[in-house]
């Protein structure tokens, strides 16, 4: 490889220096898509793709810390995912438990606060306990908030919010956006500035329906296990190049 080719290659690979980064989205959401296809292309069992995807979560969280993202939401398991083959669901529950034990503790040491949003009652009891323990362990961390959507569905969240409002006895005339938002799974989750979806699919798949109202959307062809820091930086640069109007001009 000649010198010019090497320079061009390094320019593509080397992350942007911090001072060259555009304005960073404070709150980023990612739909982690493509684990199964990643495994299939390599002749591996589906569980291998999910394990590779779990390792990518850790790498991207660390990259987000370096870049300056403050809130990162990841769609890990949807309410619809329970309909997958039972052996895949069982493997996913095992992988979630492994991730909490092996990947998240190091992130916790780096100042990451972990929060799980969605239902928990359908998860194995041991997994529920690990989720609660990780939240308690990281409660005072402030460097980055990692929101893990587990057994989560946007429509289910809206229905549950409406139910809570009715049960609280709030008068209909008093219900506004603030009241509704206060009854979501995680009222303190900032609305994402940017949503990234991997694998080339062009939809939001019932993820954060209320919160994504004015988010910028970036769709990436890479499968989730292949997603890298430079892909995150590229998505953030794309976001920074857009003018956000929030319904105005």
Backbone as a ProteinNet text record, in pm:
[ID]
protein_1_A
[PRIMARY]
XXXXXXXXXXXXXXXXXXXXXXXXXXXXXXXXXXXXXXXXXXXXXXXXXXXXXXXXXXXXXXXXXXXXXXXXXXXXXXXXXXXXXXXXXXXXXXXXXXXXXXXXXXXXXXXXXXXXXXXXXXXXXXXXXXXXXXXXXXXXXXXXXXXXXXXXXXXXXXXXXXXXXXXXXXXXXXXXXXXXXXXXXXXXXXXXXXXXXXXXXXXXXXXXXXXXXXXXXXXXXXXXXXXXXXXXXXXXXXXXXXXXXXXXX
[TERTIARY]
84.8	0	88.6	65.9	148.4	106.2	187	164.2	29.3	-7.5	-135.3	-252.2	-243.3	-350.8	-360.5	-243.4	-243.5	-306.6	-275.3	-332.2	-484.6	-532.3	-675.9	-743.8	-678.1	-733.6	-741.6	-633.3	-632.3	-736.7	-758.4	-857.7	-997.8	-1021.6	-1152	-1166.4	-1057.9	-1063.8	-1050.1	-959.1	-928.6	-1048.2	-1091.4	-1203.7	-1171.8	-1274.7	-1255.1	-1198.6	-1100.8	-1054.2	-1170.1	-1167.2	-1277.8	-1310.7	-1207.6	-1234.7	-1298.2	-1291.9	-1350.8	-1494.4	-1542.5	-1677.6	-1778.9	-1887.7	-1996	-2070.8	-2172.2	-2252.1	-2308.4	-2289.8	-2327.2	-2472	-2545.4	-2680	-2669.3	-2741.3	-2732.3	-2798.9	-2908.6	-2984.4	-2995.6	-2945.4	-2942.7	-3013.3	-3095.1	-3161.5	-3116.6	-3099.4	-3054	-3141.3	-3189	-3255.8	-3149.5	-3120.1	-3011.5	-3060.7	-3047.7	-3107.1	-3000.9	-3021.1	-2935.2	-2853	-2872.9	-2793.1	-2813.5	-2939.8	-2968.7	-2910.4	-2922	-2866.6	-2714.2	-2655.4	-2509.1	-2463	-2533.8	-2497.3	-2522.7	-2634.4	-2669.7	-2566.9	-2519.9	-2421.3	-2290.5	-2266	-2141.9	-2162.3	-2282.8	-2310.8	-2310.4	-2344.9	-2343.4	-2485.6	-2505.1	-2638.4	-2679.6	-2808.8	-2860.8	-2806.4	-2790.7	-2741.3	-2603.3	-2522.5	-2389.6	-2400.5	-2500.2	-2522.6	-2565.4	-2650.5	-2694.7	-2579.1	-2490.9	-2375.1	-2280.2	-2261.5	-2178.4	-2241.9	-2374.6	-2444.5	-2429.5	-2428.7	-2410.6	-2272.4	-2171.4	-2036.9	-2031.2	-2106.6	-2109.7	-2174.5	-2275	-2337.9	-2233.1	-2148.2	-2046.7	-1953.4	-1909.1	-1817.2	-1881.4	-2009.4	-2076.3	-2105.2	-2135.3	-2154.4	-2024.6	-1913.4	-1784.8	-1753.9	-1788.9	-1768.7	-1857.1	-1981.1	-2073.6	-2022.6	-1961.4	-1901.8	-1793.4	-1704.5	-1594.1	-1644	-1750.7	-1802.7	-1877.2	-1940.6	-2013.5	-2163.9	-2212.3	-2354.5	-2388.7	-2502.6	-2537.3	-2642.3	-2731.3	-2834	-2834.9	-2823.5	-2822.9	-2929.1	-3028.2	-3135.7	-3118.5	-3122.9	-3105.2	-3225.5	-3275.5	-3391.2	-3338.3	-3343.6	-3281.8	-3379.2	-3504.2	-3600.5	-3739.9	-3818.1	-3950.9	-4058.6	-4176.9	-4289.1	-4322.1	-4294.6	-4322	-4218.2	-4101.6	-3995	-4028	-4127.8	-4166.9	-4220.7	-4263.1	-4319.4	-4212.3	-4085.5	-3978.5	-3968.6	-3897.5	-3883.5	-3837.1	-3890.3	-3862.9	-3714.7	-3640.9	-3498.8	-3423.7	-3469.1	-3405.7	-3439.3	-3564.3	-3604.1	-3525.4	-3513.4	-3437.6	-3292.1	-3235.3	-3096.6	-3083.3	-3181.8	-3177.7	-3183.4	-3267.7	-3275.5	-3140.6	-3078.4	-2947.4	-2842.4	-2847.7	-2750.1	-2769.5	-2894.3	-2918.5	-2855.9	-2875.1	-2816.9	-2665	-2607.2	-2461.8	-2410.5	-2483.8	-2441.8	-2440	-2541.8	-2547.4	-2429.2	-2390.9	-2283.4	-2144.5	-2128.1	-1994.9	-1962	-2062.1	-2035.5	-2068.1	-2181.3	-2225.8	-2142.8	-2086.9	-2008.5	-1892.9	-1823.5	-1712.8	-1764.7	-1879.5	-1940.1	-1979.5	-2026	-2061.7	-1940.2	-1823.9	-1701.1	-1661.3	-1708.6	-1678.8	-1781.7	-1874.1	-1970.4	-2103.5	-2134.2	-2260.1	-2371.3	-2482.2	-2601.4	-2691.6	-2729.3	-2809.9	-2953.7	-3045.3	-3188.7	-3256.9	-3349.4	-3426.3	-3568.4	-3618.9	-3754.1	-3837.4	-3963	-4051.1	-4103	-4158.3	-4208.3	-4094.4	-4113.9	-4016.1	-4081.7	-4211.4	-4280.6	-4274.2	-4249.2	-4244.4	-4103.4	-4005.1	-3867.1	-3843.4	-3744.5	-3710.9	-3677.9	-3711.4	-3692.3	-3546.1	-3453.8	-3312.1	-3269.5	-3325.1	-3292.3	-3349.8	-3471.7	-3531	-3443.9	-3392.4	-3308.5	-3179.2	-3119.5	-2996.5	-3019.9	-3133.5	-3166.8	-3179.8	-3253.5	-3272.7	-3140.3	-3056	-2926.9	-2837.2	-2838	-2756	-2805.3	-2935.9	-2990.5	-2949.7	-2959.1	-2921.3	-2772.9	-2692.2	-2547.1	-2504.4	-2575.2	-2532.7	-2616.6	-2700.1	-2797.9	-2735.2	-2616.7	-2554.9	-2458	-2440.8	-2351.1	-2413.3	-2329	-2380.8	-2312.1	-2215.3	-2139.4	-2222.5	-2300.9	-2390.7	-2504.3	-2625.9	-2742.2	-2767.8	-2761.6	-2789.5	-2928.2	-3020.6	-3158.5	-3175.4	-3200.1	-3213.7	-3361.7	-3417	-3558.4	-3572.6	-3630.4	-3646.1	-3793.9	-3843.4	-3985.9	-4063.9	-4022.4	-4075.4	-4154	-4264.5	-4341.2	-4397.7	-4384.4	-4430.9	-4580.8	-4657.8	-4802.5	-4841.7	-4775.9	-4804.8	-4774	-4666.6	-4631	-4739.6	-4793.7	-4897.1	-5026	-5060.7	-5180	-5162.8	-5045.2	-5019.4	-5023.4	-4970.7	-4974.4	-5118.3	-5201.5	-5341.9	-5412.4	-5381.3	-5442.1	-5403.1	-5277	-5231.6	-5302.4	-5320.9	-5387	-5531	-5600	-5738.9	-5746.5	-5657.8	-5658.9	-5624.1	-5547.2	-5509.6	-5622.3	-5725.8	-5841.1	-5824.8	-5728.8	-5708.8	-5828.5	-5879.1	-5990.2	-5946.1	-6038.1	-6005.7	-5951.4	-6006.1	-5962.1	-5819.5	-5769.1	-5635.1	-5527.9	-5568.7	-5472.1	-5411.7	-5280	-5207.8	-5083.3	-4995.3	-4876.4	-4787.3	-4779.2	-4694	-4746.3	-4877.2	-4937.1	-4914.9	-4933.8	-4916.9	-4771.7	-4677.9	-4536.4	-4493.4	-4552.1	-4516.1	-4557.8	-4643	-4691.7	-4633	-4530.6	-4461.6	-4370.8	-4314.2	-4228.1	-4114	-4051.3	-3935.4	-3954.1	-4027.6	-4056	-3931.3	-3820.2	-3699	-3609.8	-3654.6	-3580.1	-3597.5	-3489.5	-3503.2	-3546.8	-3630.7	-3667.5	-3541.3	-3524.7	-3404.1	-3392.3	-3272.5	-3243.9	-3227.2	-3173.3	-3137.3	-3174.1	-3236.9	-3260	-3176.1	-3102.6	-3023.1	-3081.2	-3101.1	-3139	-3039.9	-2989	-2893.9	-2965.6	-2891.5	-2933.8	-3006.5	-3027	-3088.9	-3240.2	-3303.5	-3448.9	-3490.7	-3603.1	-3644.2	-3776	-3773.3	-3891.4	-3847.5	-3939.7	-3903.9	-3957.4	-4038	-4076.2	-4126.4	-4219	-4287.4	-4194.1	-4090.6	-3991.9	-4011	-4032	-4039.3	-4130.5	-4253.5	-4343.7	-4370.6	-4387.4	-4412.1	-4284.2	-4174.3	-4050.8	-3984.3	-4010.9	-3943.6	-4015.9	-4111.4	-4195.5	-4115.1	-4006.1	-3926.4	-3780.7	-3753.5	-3616	-3575.5	-3447.7	-3391	-3361.4	-3382.5	-3366.4	-3249.9	-3166	-3054.7	-3060.5	-3063.4	-3067.9	-2934.6	-2878.6	-2745.2	-2756.6	-2686.8	-2695.3	-2625.1	-2527	-2451.5	-2540.1	-2511.4	-2576.5	-2519.9	-2601.3	-2560.4	-2424.1	-2391.6	-2260.6	-2142.7	-2163.9	-2056.3	-2051.1	-2146.1	-2153	-2035.4	-1968.2	-1846.5	-1856	-1753.9	-1750.8	-1757.9	-1687.6	-1689.6	-1828.5	-1908.7	-2046.3	-2131.8	-2108.7	-2179.7	-2143.8	-2015.9	-1971.8	-2029.4	-2036.9	-2093.6	-2240.9	-2315.1	-2456.7	-2474.5	-2386.9	-2394	-2358.6	-2264.2	-2229	-2345.9	-2414.3	-2533.3	-2639	-2662.1	-2757.8	-2723.2	-2594.7	-2552.5	-2566.8	-2575.4	-2587.6	-2731.5	-2825	-2966.7	-3019.1	-3113.6	-3178.8	-3307	-3316.8	-3434.7	-3534.2	-3654.9	-3753.7	-3863.9	-3884.7	-3986.9	-4123.9	-4155.1	-4285.4	-4286.4	-4179	-4171.8	-4103.1	-4058.1	-3990.3	-3842.3
-119.1	0	124.4	216.4	336.9	434.4	540	633.4	702.6	745.5	815.1	725.2	598	504	482.5	474.6	456.3	575.7	696.6	817	817	780	776.2	671.2	556.9	451.5	496.4	557.6	604.9	713.3	795.5	902	844.3	729.2	666.7	597.7	543.1	461.3	544.6	641.6	715.7	800.6	791.8	873.4	1022	1102.4	1246.4	1292.1	1383.6	1439.3	1506.9	1504.4	1559.6	1702.5	1786.7	1925.3	1943.1	1839.6	1849.2	1796.9	1744.4	1690.8	1803.3	1781.4	1879.4	1873	1956.4	1955.4	1815.2	1763.9	1626.1	1619.1	1519.8	1495.3	1449.3	1515	1478.2	1346.4	1316.7	1193.9	1116.8	993.7	910.1	778.7	733.3	604.2	515.3	386.5	293.6	168	130	1.4	-97.4	-193.2	-288.3	-401.2	-385	-481	-552.4	-682.6	-756.8	-867.3	-894.9	-999.9	-1135.8	-1169	-1298.9	-1314.4	-1209.8	-1214.8	-1221.4	-1152.6	-1155.6	-1298.7	-1369.5	-1508.1	-1599.8	-1580.4	-1666.9	-1657.1	-1536.1	-1517.1	-1588.5	-1615.8	-1681.5	-1828.4	-1877.9	-2017.2	-2047.3	-1948.6	-1963.3	-1969.2	-2023.3	-2021.2	-1878	-1854.5	-1719.7	-1661.7	-1746.8	-1698.9	-1635.5	-1684.3	-1625.8	-1481.6	-1455.4	-1318.9	-1228	-1279.5	-1197.9	-1170.1	-1267.6	-1245.1	-1142.6	-1150.6	-1050.9	-912.8	-907.6	-780.2	-722	-808.6	-761.1	-697.6	-757.1	-698.9	-563.7	-550.5	-422.7	-314.4	-350.9	-252.4	-189.1	-271.4	-216.7	-122.1	-159.6	-75.4	58.6	54	177	266	206.9	287.3	360.1	289.6	353	463.1	441	544.7	665.3	639.9	749.5	833.4	768.6	842.5	936.6	884.3	964.8	1081.9	1059.3	1163	1271.1	1235	1335.3	1316.5	1202.4	1171.7	1151.4	1203.3	1191	1083.9	1060.8	958.5	870	739.1	642.7	537.8	527.7	429.7	320.8	194.9	84.3	-8.7	-47.8	-137.2	-279.6	-345.8	-477.1	-593	-577.4	-687.7	-628	-654.7	-595.6	-689	-634.2	-716.6	-823.3	-793.5	-889	-1000.3	-978.7	-1078.9	-1208.8	-1204.6	-1327.8	-1431.7	-1387.8	-1481.4	-1556.8	-1525.2	-1597	-1740.6	-1828	-1966.5	-1971.6	-2065.7	-2070.7	-2084.4	-2160.8	-2176.3	-2044.5	-1960.5	-1829.9	-1738.3	-1740.1	-1658.1	-1699.3	-1830.3	-1878.8	-1833.9	-1840.6	-1797.9	-1648.4	-1570	-1425.4	-1393.3	-1462.6	-1438.7	-1469.6	-1577.4	-1614	-1508.9	-1459.2	-1359.4	-1227.9	-1188.7	-1067.3	-1079.2	-1195.6	-1216.7	-1212.1	-1274.3	-1272	-1129.7	-1052.7	-915.1	-831.7	-848.3	-773.7	-811.5	-938.9	-986.3	-953.8	-955.9	-948.2	-814.3	-752.4	-631.9	-503.7	-503.2	-380	-336.7	-429.4	-382.9	-291.2	-321.4	-234.8	-98.7	-95.9	32.2	110.4	38.2	103.6	171.3	105.4	164.1	290.3	302.5	420.4	532.2	512.4	618.2	607.1	489.5	470.8	433.2	501.5	465.6	381.8	263.5	171.4	172.9	189.7	185.2	92.8	12.3	-76.1	-21.5	-11.3	39.9	-65.9	-76.9	-178.4	-267.3	-380.5	-475.7	-564.3	-616.2	-710.4	-838.7	-834	-945.8	-1074.9	-1065.7	-1187.9	-1245.1	-1174.1	-1221.2	-1321.5	-1411	-1503.1	-1425.7	-1482.2	-1414.2	-1374.8	-1463	-1432.4	-1312.2	-1301.1	-1187.9	-1059.5	-1066.4	-948.6	-899.9	-993.3	-956.1	-889.8	-940.9	-882.3	-743.2	-723.9	-592.3	-491	-529.7	-439.9	-410.5	-512	-492.4	-398.1	-410	-321.9	-178.1	-159	-23.3	37.2	-41.9	7.8	40.6	-45.2	-25.7	102.4	138	251.9	377.5	375.7	482.5	621.6	632.4	764	802.7	717.7	749.7	857	942.4	1056.6	1078.6	994.2	1020.9	995.7	888.6	857.5	772.6	802.8	722.7	622.4	493.7	388.1	332.8	355.4	310.2	185.2	72.6	-54.2	-90.3	-85.8	-119.1	-269.9	-327	-472.3	-505.7	-601.8	-633.6	-503.4	-427.4	-292	-283.7	-210.1	-178.2	-38.8	43.2	181.1	191.5	109.3	114.4	69	-35.4	-83.8	24.9	99.7	208.2	315.3	350.3	452.8	405.1	279.5	223.9	224.9	185.2	182.8	323.5	421.3	560.1	608.2	577.6	617	551.3	424.6	352.2	416.9	453.3	515.2	648.3	725	854.9	836.6	741.5	715	669.7	578.3	525.3	631.2	732.2	838.6	938.3	932.4	1020	1160.5	1182.2	1315.5	1351.9	1473.7	1519.2	1530.1	1502.6	1505.7	1641.9	1749.8	1884.1	1913.8	1836.5	1860.8	1780	1689.7	1606.5	1683.6	1697.9	1759.4	1675.9	1724.1	1647.1	1621.9	1719.4	1702.3	1592.1	1588.6	1484	1347.4	1339.5	1211.9	1165.4	1256.7	1220.1	1174.6	1231.4	1195.3	1054	993.1	858.6	753.3	789.9	692.9	606.3	501.5	410.9	485.9	578.4	651.4	799.7	870.3	1011.8	1098.5	1055.5	1135.7	1102.9	1015.4	987.3	1104.3	1174.4	1285.7	1236.1	1312.5	1276.6	1265.6	1156.9	1141.9	1251.9	1304.4	1395.7	1317.6	1197.4	1116.3	970.6	908.4	764.3	701.2	597.4	520.7	380.2	329.5	189.1	121.7	8.3	-67.4	-169.8	-231.6	-344.7	-306.2	-174.6	-132.6	-126.5	-169.6	-161.5	-16.3	25	164.9	181.4	150.7	166.5	177	222.9	240.8	128.4	38.9	-86	-68.3	25.8	37.7	79.9	155.9	198.2	345.6	375.6	512.2	601.5	555.5	626.6	769.4	790.6	925	1008.7	951.9	1027.7	1064.8	988.8	1012.1	1112.9	1183.6	1271.9	1365.3	1420.9	1515	1472.5	1344.8	1295.8	1293.5	1314.2	1293.7	1144.4	1090.6	947.2	921.1	824.5	781.1	629.2	578.7	435.1	389.7	286.4	238.5	96.6	68.1	-64.1	-173.7	-137.7	-238.5	-314.1	-442.6	-520.8	-479.5	-490.5	-436.8	-487.5	-616.5	-659.6	-596	-545.2	-481.2	-330.1	-275.3	-130.4	-87	20.9	65	211.5	255.2	393.7	490.9	461.7	554.6	564	455.5	459.7	550.1	542.1	630.1	775.5	802.1	939	989.9	902.5	941.5	977.7	898.5	927.6	1059.6	1085.5	1210.6	1330	1311.3	1418.6	1447.4	1341.4	1357.7	1437.3	1399.1	1470.8	1619.4	1647.9	1785.6	1871	1806.5	1882.7	1922.9	1873.3	1900.4	2015.3	2085.8	2193.6	2140.6	2145.2	2092.3	2206.1	2188.9	2296.9	2274.3	2152.7	2120.7	2176.3	2165.6	2210	2354.3	2429.3	2568.8	2581.7	2702.6	2726.3	2755.6
0	0	0	-94.1	-98.2	10.9	27.9	137.9	127.7	6.7	-9	27.6	-12.2	20.2	170.5	237.3	382.3	451.4	404.3	465.2	450.7	331.1	308.6	397	413.5	497.9	642.8	692.1	830.2	852.5	752.6	765	781.9	719.2	733.6	868.4	920.4	1041.4	1168.4	1168	1289.2	1331.1	1458.5	1504.1	1493.4	1479.6	1478.3	1612.5	1613.2	1739.5	1811.5	1942.4	2021.1	1980.7	1955.7	1923.6	1787.3	1701.4	1568.6	1563.1	1673.9	1674.3	1665.3	1590	1590.1	1722	1736.8	1858.5	1882	2001.1	2030.7	2078.7	2028.9	2079.2	2224.2	2313.4	2453.7	2485.5	2414.4	2438.1	2306.7	2307.3	2187.1	2216.1	2121.4	2132.6	2017	2044.6	1940.7	1941.8	1823.7	1806.6	1761.4	1847.2	1824.3	1735.3	1605.4	1513.6	1430.8	1409.6	1318.5	1381.3	1510.1	1574	1508.1	1481.6	1422.2	1283.3	1200.9	1065.3	1067.5	1163.6	1179.4	1203.7	1292.5	1323.8	1203.9	1137.5	1024.6	913.2	885.2	778.7	809.9	936.3	977.2	1011.2	988.3	1018.4	1166	1247.6	1392.9	1446.9	1565.6	1626.7	1659.1	1663	1688	1818.1	1918.6	2047.9	2035.9	1943.5	1923.4	1874.6	1792.8	1747.3	1860.2	1949	2062.9	2158.9	2176.6	2263.8	2202	2070.7	2002.8	2015.5	2006.1	2020.5	2159.8	2262.4	2399.9	2417.8	2354.4	2363.5	2293	2184.4	2112.8	2197.8	2276.6	2365	2455.2	2514	2603.6	2529.2	2410	2333.8	2296.6	2259.3	2217.8	2338.2	2452.3	2573.8	2608.2	2600.6	2629.6	2529.1	2402.4	2301.1	2329.7	2370.6	2401	2517.4	2614.4	2726.9	2675.2	2591.9	2538.6	2455	2380.9	2290.8	2367.1	2476.4	2554.5	2556.3	2509.1	2520	2667.5	2711	2852.4	2878.4	2781.7	2797.4	2674.3	2695	2585.9	2614	2524.2	2539.4	2435	2476.6	2382.6	2390.4	2273.6	2265.5	2262	2376.7	2391	2371.1	2417.6	2409.3	2411	2306.7	2294.5	2348.1	2370.3	2414.1	2310.3	2183.3	2076.1	2067.6	2126.7	2117.1	2191.5	2279.5	2348.7	2250.9	2131.5	2033.8	1955.6	1978.6	1910.5	1962.1	1891	1937.4	2082.8	2158.7	2301.6	2332.2	2249.2	2278	2261.3	2166.3	2149.6	2266.7	2311.2	2426.2	2550.8	2573.1	2689.5	2682	2561	2543.3	2570.7	2526.7	2550.1	2699.2	2773.3	2917.3	2983.2	2938.4	2991.8	2956.3	2833.8	2789	2863	2888.2	2965.7	3104	3166.4	3299.4	3292.4	3190.6	3174	3153.4	3073.4	3045.3	3171.4	3254.4	3380.7	3470.2	3467.5	3553.1	3498	3363.5	3305	3238.3	3174	3097.1	3174.4	3244	3307.9	3428.7	3507.8	3622.5	3584.9	3475.3	3434	3392.1	3326.2	3289.3	3414.5	3515	3640.5	3702.5	3694.5	3747.5	3671.3	3547	3465.8	3485.1	3577.4	3609.3	3538.6	3483.1	3411.7	3509.8	3499.1	3575.6	3486.2	3530.1	3449	3498.5	3403.4	3434	3333.5	3380.1	3293	3281.4	3158.7	3139	3065.9	3105.8	3051	3162.7	3125.3	3223.4	3274.9	3396.1	3451.3	3500.6	3519.9	3584.4	3504.1	3372.5	3291.8	3279.8	3333.8	3329.9	3442.4	3426.3	3535.3	3663.1	3776.1	3904	3925.8	3890.2	3910.8	3826	3705.7	3620.3	3678.6	3729.4	3793.3	3908.7	3986.4	4099.9	4054.6	3947.7	3897.4	3841.6	3776.5	3724	3838.2	3942	4056.1	4125.5	4138.6	4205.1	4125.8	3994.1	3911.8	3919.9	3921.6	3936	4070	4176	4307.9	4314	4253.1	4256.6	4185.9	4080	3996.4	4018.8	4120	4139	4146.2	4204.3	4223.7	4112.1	4012.3	3900.5	3810.9	3755.4	3679.4	3544.2	3509.1	3386.5	3261.4	3261.3	3149.8	3203	3159.4	3193.9	3082	3114.5	3017.8	3046.8	2952.8	2967	2881.3	2944.6	2873.6	2866	2744.2	2724.8	2716.1	2819.2	2830.3	2846.1	2767.2	2763.7	2749.9	2650.6	2630.7	2500.8	2504.1	2384.5	2399.4	2297.4	2306	2328.4	2258.7	2276.8	2417	2465.1	2599.9	2703	2681	2773.1	2774.4	2658.3	2651.1	2718	2696.8	2761.1	2912.9	2960	3103.6	3162.3	3088.5	3135.6	3148.5	3048.9	3054	3172.8	3195.6	3308.5	3441.6	3454.4	3579.3	3604	3497.6	3511.7	3556.9	3494.2	3532.3	3677.7	3715.8	3851.7	3955.8	3915.7	4010.1	4033.4	3949.9	3969.7	3915.6	3827.6	3769.2	3682.6	3697.4	3614.6	3469.8	3379.2	3236.7	3194	3248.5	3210.2	3254.3	3349.9	3402.2	3329.4	3241.3	3170.7	3054.3	3058.1	2947.8	2919.9	2832.9	2797.7	2918.5	3008.7	3126.6	3218	3236.4	3319.5	3256.2	3124.4	3056.6	3065.1	3037.9	3040.3	3178.9	3281.9	3419	3454.4	3373	3401.5	3308.7	3230.9	3147.9	3235.4	3177.7	3254.6	3323.2	3252	3304.9	3278.1	3363.4	3339.5	3326.8	3387.4	3382.3	3263.3	3173.1	3051	2954.8	2917.4	2823.5	2686.2	2618.9	2482.6	2398	2323.2	2241.7	2135.8	2120.6	2010.6	1881.2	1894.3	1778.2	1801.6	1701.1	1701.4	1591.6	1627.4	1530.8	1525.2	1403.3	1387.9	1295.1	1338.6	1257.2	1170.7	1081	995.6	868.6	845.5	721.4	722.9	830.5	840.3	863.2	803.5	806.4	882.9	1011.6	1095.2	1241.1	1326.7	1467.7	1555.8	1501.3	1568.3	1711.3	1730.2	1859.5	1972.8	1939.8	2039.3	2074.3	2202.2	2253.1	2167.7	2145.6	2055.5	2100.6	2229	2281.2	2274.1	2317.1	2333.3	2200.6	2095.5	1966.8	1877.7	1932	1850.3	1759.7	1810.3	1730.8	1716.2	1736.8	1722.3	1575	1550.8	1417.9	1402.9	1283.3	1260.3	1166.2	1204.1	1118.9	1108.1	985.9	962.2	903.9	963.8	928.5	873.5	765.6	703	783.2	864.3	938.9	1036.4	1053.3	1156.9	1292.5	1397	1526.7	1575.5	1569	1620	1547.3	1425.4	1348.3	1368.6	1443.8	1465.3	1551.9	1510.8	1578.5	1619.9	1694	1739.1	1622.2	1514	1400.9	1339.3	1348.3	1299	1388.1	1517.9	1610.6	1583.8	1565.9	1537.9	1405.8	1307.3	1178	1192.8	1270.1	1292.9	1366.3	1464	1538.3	1450.1	1358.5	1265.1	1171.4	1128	1044.3	1120.4	1245.9	1330.5	1341	1363.3	1385	1259.5	1143.7	1018.9	988.6	1068.7	1042.3	1127	1071.8	1145.9	1205.7	1335.2	1404.5	1425.9	1373.7	1376.6	1480.3	1523.8	1623.2	1581.9	1452.8	1404.2	1358.5	1386.8	1343.1	1208.9	1175.4	1048.6	1072.1
[MASK]
+++++++++++++++++++++++++++++++++++++++++++++++++++++++++++++++++++++++++++++++++++++++++++++++++++++++++++++++++++++++++++++++++++++++++++++++++++++++++++++++++++++++++++++++++++++++++++++++++++++++++++++++++++++++++++++++++++++++++++++++++++++++++

